[in-house]
């Protein structure tokens, strides 16, 4: 496995296309999907083009002018990050003229920065790397003219500092706050020489709308935005891939270490749940790893009144195993079992159930994720045959209509919520069914199409009213139902939900949701394209939780929103 500290940055995001184009870069033939940037095409061919404003987690911006290339038959020196690859192109990334232009750009950057800016405090300082890559040896302009070297640091945030003196105004932090996190807390204020990154309305980071997710810090190519832990502890020596244990999203991280001490936690680009993003808890709240109260050695006691005794791992494991055997010998094989946490990884949960079944010899195993979502286990098992969600987190990127019911993603699953908000900013429609006016109903550049503010405990009535509209207005996906559903069961369900007693008009007094809103939301979900349902404990932790999950599954089946990307039933834990 490659050292995860050296992850490849391809400069611009991956493009997905049916067609491919073949071109030549520095004499190397490269074939890439149509729409791929020249910068990414070069990186895929292991040809590194210098860059500062570009990174593969953000859309290309083209401001730093370091990634200039030459293209046969074209005038000028286009930026490779914003120029798409075309069939038959012949591109050169390294020529004397390009080298001269890049040195000039870096020289201008350096002339405005402190004289010690080449001394990196953090690992992976891209600016320092570009000084080396361009071969720049000195600055002809000197450092005595107007510059930003004396700009005041913003150290208000408890986790990172912002030093405007080292900022090159590449916009990466601003774009990360917009594109990745969706908070829009940062902007570029001023013009020309006065341009600078500003949090909020020229506020400190702590006083602004910044949520301390760390996306801006991860995006910064200089030491302008830097974790305080790096300043205090120094650069890490190695890293370990791990999984965040705070919530059920399961974000992957690089725990960057100095010896056995954690220096910082960096979201891993290859993590399927988070793809290089994080929230404040996973990114910065890792102090418990070295807290003085953390138990670092095994301890045992034979009675609850006895003091704890520190023992070796071998002794602790042997004692636990002997006690399991003693209990089974006295009370029977089924007297013991195992329970895992929702914070366990899939691998850990698998090992526990394997131990219970193979070593304990019984099936007494459960997880608190199932306890909270036992209605999901029953409801989806009864309707779909599988008691689990139907989609990955990435599926939301292809959703056209998103229904959130009984969940608060921005608070409980912020990393996934950032991905969801990105899709909503791209044009997907949002339906929220919740007694609470949760934040996602109206956030920067996101506003719900329909907010059904139901009374607590009326989930089933509202979902059934939605189904009533879909059935009685002829919005059922008949082809999907005929091919994928049981005919008798569907006929019985159709007859039930079509009853007048289940209409939005008949139920609005009970649910508190005006009938017109229910009808509009139902029409949107049935006709708006890929429809995805996301629900949480506001659905499952009710006496009618299983019935509500079944109702949601029936709604998805009736509208044909199963079996492909961008649709499905998605329980959130």
C-alpha positions in Angstrom: 0.0 0.0 0.0 1.3 3.5 -0.8 2.2 5.7 2.0 -1.1 7.6 2.5 0.9 10.8 3.3 1.7 10.9 -0.4 -1.8 10.9 -1.9 -1.9 11.9 -5.6 -3.6 15.2 -6.3 -4.8 15.1 -9.9 -5.5 18.8 -9.9 -9.1 18.8 -11.1 -12.0 16.4 -10.4 -12.6 13.2 -12.3 -15.1 13.5 -15.2 -17.4 10.7 -16.2 -18.3 10.5 -19.9 -19.3 7.8 -22.4 -16.8 9.1 -24.9 -13.0 9.1 -24.6 -10.4 11.2 -26.3 -6.8 10.4 -27.1 -4.1 13.1 -27.1 -0.4 13.5 -26.7 1.3 15.2 -23.7 5.1 15.6 -23.8 5.2 12.8 -26.3 3.1 10.4 -24.2 -0.2 9.2 -25.6 -3.0 9.6 -23.1 -6.7 8.5 -23.3 -9.1 10.1 -20.9 -12.9 10.6 -20.6 -14.2 13.5 -22.6 -14.2 16.7 -20.5 -11.1 15.8 -18.5 -8.7 18.7 -18.0 -5.3 18.7 -19.5 -3.9 18.9 -16.0 -5.6 15.7 -14.9 -4.8 14.0 -18.1 -1.1 14.8 -17.6 -1.2 13.6 -13.9 -2.8 10.3 -15.1 0.2 9.9 -17.3 2.5 10.6 -14.3 3.4 14.1 -15.8 3.3 16.7 -13.0 2.2 20.2 -14.0 3.0 22.9 -11.4 -0.1 24.3 -9.7 -1.2 26.3 -6.7 -4.9 27.2 -7.1 -5.9 23.7 -8.4 -6.8 20.6 -6.4 -8.8 17.6 -7.5 -11.5 18.1 -4.8 -12.5 21.5 -6.3 -13.7 22.7 -9.6 -10.9 24.4 -11.7 -10.4 28.1 -11.1 -7.4 29.1 -13.3 -6.0 32.0 -11.1 -2.5 31.1 -10.2 -1.1 30.9 -13.8 1.5 28.3 -12.9 -0.1 25.4 -14.9 0.4 27.1 -18.3 1.0 24.8 -21.2 1.7 25.0 -24.9 -0.6 23.4 -27.5 0.3 22.9 -31.1 -1.7 25.1 -33.4 -2.9 27.4 -30.6 -1.7 30.9 -29.6 -0.8 31.8 -26.1 -0.3 29.7 -23.0 -3.6 28.3 -21.7 -4.1 27.1 -18.1 -4.1 23.3 -18.1 -6.6 23.2 -15.2 -9.3 25.0 -17.2 -8.6 23.6 -20.7 -10.4 20.3 -21.5 -8.5 17.6 -23.4 -9.4 17.2 -27.0 -8.8 14.4 -29.5 -5.5 14.8 -31.4 -4.1 17.6 -29.2 -0.3 17.8 -28.8 0.6 19.4 -25.5 3.9 20.4 -24.0 4.2 21.0 -20.3 7.9 21.7 -20.0 9.6 24.2 -22.4 12.1 27.1 -21.7 9.4 29.7 -22.3 7.0 27.9 -19.8 9.8 27.7 -17.3 10.5 31.4 -17.6 6.8 32.3 -17.2 6.4 30.1 -14.1 9.5 31.6 -12.5 8.1 35.0 -13.0 4.8 34.1 -11.4 6.5 32.5 -8.3 8.8 35.5 -8.0 5.8 37.9 -7.8 4.2 35.7 -5.2 7.4 35.6 -3.1 7.9 39.3 -3.3 4.7 39.8 -1.3 5.3 37.2 1.4 7.5 37.2 4.5 11.1 36.4 3.8 10.8 33.2 5.8 7.8 31.8 3.9 9.9 29.1 2.3 10.3 27.5 5.8 7.2 25.3 6.1 5.7 24.6 9.4 3.2 22.0 8.1 3.9 18.9 6.0 2.8 19.0 2.3 3.4 22.8 1.9 2.6 23.1 -1.8 4.0 26.6 -2.1 7.4 25.5 -1.0 7.2 22.6 -3.4 6.4 25.0 -6.3 9.4 27.2 -5.4 11.6 24.1 -5.8 9.7 22.9 -8.9 10.1 26.1 -10.8 13.8 26.4 -9.9 13.5 29.9 -8.5 16.7 31.0 -6.7 15.8 34.5 -5.6 13.6 37.5 -5.9 14.8 40.5 -8.0 12.2 42.9 -6.5 13.4 42.6 -2.9 11.1 42.7 0.1 11.1 46.4 1.0 8.1 47.6 -1.0 4.5 47.4 0.0 3.5 43.9 1.1 1.4 42.0 3.6 4.2 40.7 5.8 2.9 42.6 8.8 -0.7 41.5 8.5 -2.3 40.4 11.8 -2.9 36.7 12.5 -6.4 35.5 13.3 -6.0 33.0 16.1 -9.6 33.1 17.3 -10.4 29.6 16.2 -9.3 27.0 18.8 -8.2 24.5 16.2 -6.3 26.5 13.5 -4.7 29.8 12.7 -5.1 32.2 9.8 -2.0 34.1 8.8 -2.9 36.6 6.0 0.8 37.4 5.6 1.3 33.9 4.0 -1.9 34.0 1.9 -1.6 34.1 -1.9 -5.3 34.6 -2.4 -5.6 31.5 -4.5 -9.3 31.1 -3.5 -8.9 27.5 -2.6 -10.2 28.0 1.0 -13.1 30.0 -0.2 -14.0 27.4 -2.8 -13.7 24.6 -0.3 -16.1 26.4 2.1 -18.5 26.7 -0.8 -18.2 23.6 -2.8 -17.2 21.0 -0.2 -18.8 22.2 3.0 -21.5 24.5 1.7 -21.3 27.0 4.5 -20.2 30.0 2.4 -18.5 31.5 5.5 -15.4 32.8 3.5 -15.1 35.3 0.8 -12.4 37.5 -0.9 -12.7 41.1 0.2 -11.0 44.1 -1.3 -9.5 44.4 -4.8 -6.1 44.2 -6.3 -3.4 44.6 -3.7 -6.0 44.9 -0.9 -7.6 41.4 -1.7 -7.6 39.1 1.3 -9.6 36.1 2.6 -12.3 37.3 5.0 -14.5 35.3 7.3 -18.1 36.5 7.4 -18.3 40.3 7.2 -14.6 40.9 7.9 -15.1 39.1 11.2 -12.8 36.7 13.0 -13.1 33.0 12.1 -14.7 32.3 15.5 -17.3 35.1 15.2 -18.2 34.2 11.6 -20.5 31.3 10.4 -17.5 29.0 10.1 -18.3 25.6 11.5 -14.6 24.5 11.9 -14.9 21.6 9.5 -11.3 22.1 8.4 -12.0 22.0 4.7 -10.3 25.4 4.2 -7.2 24.2 6.1 -7.0 21.0 4.0 -7.3 23.1 0.8 -4.7 25.8 1.7 -1.4 25.3 -0.3 0.6 27.5 2.0 0.9 27.7 5.8 -1.7 30.6 5.9 -4.3 28.2 7.3 -2.6 25.8 9.7 -3.6 23.4 12.5 -2.5 24.7 15.9 -1.5 21.1 16.8 1.1 21.2 14.1 2.5 24.4 15.4 2.6 23.0 19.0 3.7 19.4 18.2 5.7 19.7 15.0 5.4 17.7 11.7 4.2 14.1 11.8 6.5 11.2 10.9 4.0 8.6 9.7 0.3 8.0 9.4 -2.3 5.3 10.0 -5.6 4.9 8.3 -8.5 4.8 10.7 -12.2 5.3 11.0 -13.9 8.1 13.0 -15.9 6.7 15.9 -18.2 9.7 16.6 -21.2 8.9 14.5 -22.6 6.3 12.1 -21.2 7.9 8.9 -17.9 6.1 9.2 -15.5 8.8 7.8 -12.0 7.5 7.0 -9.0 9.5 8.4 -5.3 9.5 8.3 -4.1 9.7 11.9 -0.8 11.6 11.4 1.6 10.6 14.1 4.8 11.5 15.8 5.9 8.3 17.4 2.7 7.1 19.2 1.3 10.6 19.6 -1.4 11.9 17.2 -0.4 15.3 15.7 -3.5 15.8 13.5 -6.4 14.0 11.9 -6.7 14.4 8.1 -9.7 13.2 6.2 -8.7 10.5 3.7 -9.4 11.1 0.1 -10.1 7.4 -0.6 -12.7 7.2 2.2 -15.9 6.1 0.5 -18.1 7.8 3.1 -16.4 11.2 3.3 -14.0 11.4 0.2 -11.6 13.7 2.0 -14.1 15.8 4.0 -14.8 15.9 7.7 -16.7 17.7 10.4 -15.3 19.5 13.4 -15.6 16.4 15.7 -13.7 14.0 13.5 -11.2 16.6 12.3 -10.3 18.3 15.5 -11.9 16.6 18.6 -9.3 13.8 18.9 -7.8 15.0 22.2 -9.3 11.9 23.9 -6.6 9.8 22.3 -3.9 11.1 24.7 -6.2 12.3 27.5 -4.9 11.6 31.0 -8.1 9.8 32.0 -8.0 7.4 29.1 -7.5 3.7 30.1 -4.4 2.5 28.3 -3.8 -0.9 30.0 -6.2 -3.8 30.7 -7.7 -4.1 34.2 -9.8 -6.7 35.9 -11.7 -7.1 39.1 -13.6 -10.2 40.4 -16.3 -8.3 42.3 -17.8 -4.9 41.8 -16.6 -3.9 45.3 -13.0 -4.8 44.5 -10.5 -2.3 43.2 -9.3 -2.5 39.6 -6.0 -4.3 39.0 -3.7 -3.6 36.1 -2.8 -6.9 34.3 -1.2 -8.0 31.0 -3.3 -8.5 27.9 -2.8 -12.3 28.1 -4.0 -12.4 31.6 -7.0 -10.2 30.9 -8.1 -12.2 27.8 -7.6 -15.5 29.7 -9.7 -14.2 32.6 -12.5 -13.0 30.4 -12.6 -16.3 28.4 -12.7 -18.4 31.7 -15.6 -16.3 33.0 -17.5 -16.8 29.8 -17.0 -20.5 30.1 -18.0 -20.5 33.8 -21.2 -18.7 33.1 -22.2 -21.0 30.3 -21.3 -24.1 32.4 -23.5 -22.8 35.2 -26.4 -21.2 33.3 -26.3 -22.8 29.8 -25.0 -22.0 26.4 -27.5 -19.1 25.8 -26.6 -17.3 29.0 -24.0 -15.0 27.3 -24.0 -12.9 24.2 -22.5 -9.8 22.5 -23.6 -6.3 21.8 -21.7 -3.9 19.5 -21.9 -0.1 19.2 -23.0 1.9 16.2 -19.6 3.5 16.4 -17.9 0.1 15.6 -16.6 -0.4 12.1 -18.2 -3.1 9.9 -15.1 -5.2 10.5 -15.4 -5.0 14.2 -19.1 -5.8 14.2 -18.4 -8.8 12.0 -15.7 -10.1 14.4 -18.0 -9.8 17.4 -20.8 -11.8 15.7 -18.3 -14.4 14.6 -17.0 -14.8 18.1 -20.6 -15.2 19.5 -21.6 -17.7 16.9 -18.4 -19.7 16.6 -17.0 -19.4 20.2 -20.1 -18.9 22.3 -22.1 -21.3 20.2 -25.3 -19.2 20.1 -26.9 -16.4 18.1 -27.2 -13.9 21.0 -25.6 -11.0 19.1 -27.0 -7.5 18.4 -25.9 -3.9 17.7 -27.2 -0.7 19.1 -27.6 0.5 15.5 -30.2 -2.2 15.0 -31.8 -1.5 18.3 -32.4 2.2 17.3 -33.3 1.0 13.8 -35.2 -2.2 14.6 -38.2 -0.8 12.7 -35.9 -0.5 9.7 -34.8 -4.1 10.1 -38.4 -5.3 10.2 -39.9 -2.8 7.8 -37.4 -3.1 5.0 -37.0 -6.9 5.6 -40.8 -7.3 5.2 -41.1 -5.1 2.0 -37.7 -5.5 0.2 -36.4 -8.7 1.7 -33.2 -7.0 3.1 -33.1 -5.1 6.3 -30.6 -2.4 5.3 -30.6 0.8 3.3 -30.5 0.4 -0.5 -27.9 3.1 -1.4 -24.4 4.3 -0.7 -23.8 7.9 0.4 -22.5 8.8 -3.1 -25.9 7.9 -4.6 -27.3 11.3 -3.5 -25.2 12.9 -6.2 -27.7 11.6 -8.8 -30.9 12.3 -6.9 -33.4 14.8 -8.4 -35.8 14.9 -5.5 -34.7 14.3 -1.9 -37.2 13.6 0.9 -36.0 14.0 4.4 -38.3 12.6 7.1 -37.5 12.4 10.8 -33.8 13.2 10.4 -31.6 16.2 10.8 -28.5 15.6 8.6 -26.8 18.9 9.0 -26.5 18.3 12.8 -26.4 14.5 13.1 -24.5 13.6 9.8 -22.8 16.8 8.8 -20.3 15.2 6.3 -23.1 13.5 4.4 -25.2 16.7 4.7 -22.5 18.6 2.9 -22.7 16.2 0.0 -26.5 16.4 0.0 -26.5 20.2 0.0 -24.1 20.2 -2.9 -26.6 18.2 -4.9 -29.4 20.6 -3.8 -27.3 23.6 -5.0 -27.0 21.8 -8.3 -30.8 21.9 -8.7 -32.2 18.9 -6.9 -35.5 19.6 -5.1 -36.0 19.1 -1.4 -39.0 17.8 0.6 -38.7 18.0 4.4 -41.2 16.2 6.6 -40.5 17.0 10.3 -42.1 18.8 13.2 -38.9 20.8 13.6 -37.7 23.6 11.3 -34.3 22.0 10.8 -31.4 24.0 9.4 -31.4 22.4 5.9 -34.9 23.8 5.2 -33.2 27.2 4.5 -29.4 27.3 4.3 -27.0 29.2 1.9 -28.2 28.6 -1.6 -30.6 25.8 -0.5 -34.3 26.2 0.2 -36.8 23.4 0.5 -39.5 23.1 -2.2 -42.0 21.7 0.3 -41.9 21.7 4.1 -44.5 19.5 5.7 -44.5 20.5 9.3 -46.5 17.6 10.7 -47.6 17.0 14.3 -45.4 14.5 16.2 -46.6 11.0 15.9 -48.4 11.4 12.5 -45.6 10.1 10.2 -47.8 7.2 8.9 -50.7 9.4 8.2 -48.7 11.9 6.2 -46.8 9.2 4.2 -50.1 7.4 3.5 -51.7 10.7 2.3 -48.7 11.1 -0.1 -49.4 7.6 -1.4 -53.1 8.5 -1.7 -52.3 11.3 -4.1 -49.9 9.2 -6.1 -52.4 6.4 -6.5 -55.6 8.5 -7.2 -53.9 10.9 -9.6 -52.4 8.1 -11.7 -48.8 8.8 -10.8 -47.8 5.2 -10.0 -44.9 3.7 -12.1 -47.0 0.9 -13.5 -44.2 -0.7 -15.4 -41.9 -0.9 -12.3 -44.8 -2.3 -10.2 -45.7 -4.9 -12.8 -42.1 -6.1 -13.2 -40.8 -5.8 -9.6 -43.7 -6.0 -7.1 -46.1 -8.7 -5.9 -49.4 -8.2 -7.7 -51.8 -9.1 -4.9 -49.9 -7.2 -2.3 -49.8 -4.1 -4.5 -53.5 -4.3 -5.3 -54.4 -4.6 -1.6 -52.1 -1.6 -0.8 -53.5 0.5 -3.7 -57.1 -0.2 -2.5 -56.2 0.8 1.0 -54.4 4.1 0.4 -57.0 5.2 -2.2 -59.7 5.3 0.5 -61.1 8.8 1.1 -60.2 8.4 4.8 -56.5 8.5 3.8 -56.7 11.6 1.6 -54.8 14.8 2.5 -58.1 16.6 3.1 -59.3 13.9 5.5 -56.1 13.7 7.5 -55.0 17.4 7.6 -56.7 18.0 10.9 -54.8 15.1 12.5 -51.4 15.8 10.9 -51.5 19.6 10.9 -50.3 19.6 7.2 -52.5 21.5 4.7 -53.8 19.2 2.1 -52.5 21.4 -0.8 -48.9 21.0 0.5 -49.2 17.3 0.7 -50.6 17.1 -2.8 -47.9 19.3 -4.3 -45.1 17.3 -2.5 -46.5 14.0 -3.7 -46.7 15.2 -7.3 -43.1 16.4 -7.1 -41.8 13.1 -5.6 -43.6 11.0 -8.2 -42.7 13.0 -11.3 -39.5 14.9 -10.4 -37.0 12.2 -11.6 -34.9 10.2 -9.3 -36.5 10.3 -5.8 -34.5 9.4 -2.7 -35.9 9.0 0.8 -33.7 9.7 3.8 -35.1 9.0 7.3 -33.8 8.9 10.8 -34.8 8.1 14.4 -37.7 10.5 14.1 -39.4 7.8 12.1 -38.1 4.6 13.8 -38.3 5.6 17.5 -42.1 5.6 17.5 -44.7 3.0 18.5 -45.6 2.9 14.7 -42.0 3.0 13.5 -42.1 -0.3 11.6 -45.4 0.8 10.0 -43.8 4.1 8.9 -40.8 2.3 7.4 -43.1 0.0 5.5 -45.1 3.0 4.3 -42.0 4.7 3.0 -40.8 1.5 1.2 -44.2 1.2 -0.5 -44.0 4.8 -1.5 -40.6 4.2 -3.1 -41.8 1.0 -4.9 -45.0 2.7 -6.2 -43.0 5.5 -7.8 -40.3 3.2 -9.2 -37.6 4.8 -7.0 -35.5 1.6 -6.3 -32.8 -0.3 -8.0 -30.6 2.4 -9.4 -28.4 5.3 -8.4 -30.0 8.5 -7.0 -33.1 6.8 -5.5 -33.9 4.4 -2.7 -34.5 4.1 1.0 -31.7 5.5 3.2 -31.9 5.1 7.0 -29.6 7.5 8.8 -28.2 6.4 12.2 
